[in-house]
Every structure is written in C-alpha cells, then in structure tokens.
C-alpha cells in the first residue's frame, strides 16, 4: 500500500538527521512554506472559488527556494547554488 508522508514531515526529518535538532516553527522560512502549502491545498482541493494574486504566487516560489536553501545549509553546509538568482533570473547559455 502507498504510504503518503507530508512534505513538512520529510523536511523535519532531514533537519533532525543532519542537524540533530527540531525545526523552530516560528522561523520565517518555515512559516512561509506552511502558508504556501496551505495555498497549494486550497488550489488542489477547492471548497470555494479562490482568487490568488501574483504576489501570493511569488511568495510561494520564494518560500520553496528558501526551504531548499535551508535544507542545503543543513545537509551540505553551503548555500543552494541558485539561491541568489531571484525570481526573475536571466538564463545564460
């Protein structure tokens, strides 16, 4: 049977495994991630019409990048390589 685990549980596991500590729920990046997950759930499982703004989408993307960076810091002890690119990065070939 398929076992489904919440993404936040997986992130908390990584922090405990590599940093030997629990995530402080009041950290900005973690609170922003939870808000983004809540927005995602409202979109995927709608109970009412939902209007989202460009700002909400931008904040959701930023929260994911911040979360990836925090995981990188704990696991690899360095920043996520693309962390400083921002939302409107130019592709260079």
FENLIN-V408998 format. One line per field, one symbol per residue. psi: psi as a letter, one per 30 degrees, with the letter a starting at -180 (. if undefined). burial: b if it has 24 or more other C-alpha atoms within 12 Angstrom, else e. A space follows every 50 residues. Layout:
psi: ???
burial: ???
//
This chain:
psi: kkkkkkeeeeeeeeeeeffhllkjffkeeeeeeeeeeeeeeeeeikflkk klleeeeeeeeeeeeeeeeeeeeeefhllkegegeaehkkkk.
burial: eeeeeeebeebbebbeeeeeeebeeeeebbebbbebbebeeeeeeeeeee eeeeeeeebbbbbbbbbbbbbeebeeeeeeeeeeeeeeeeeee
//
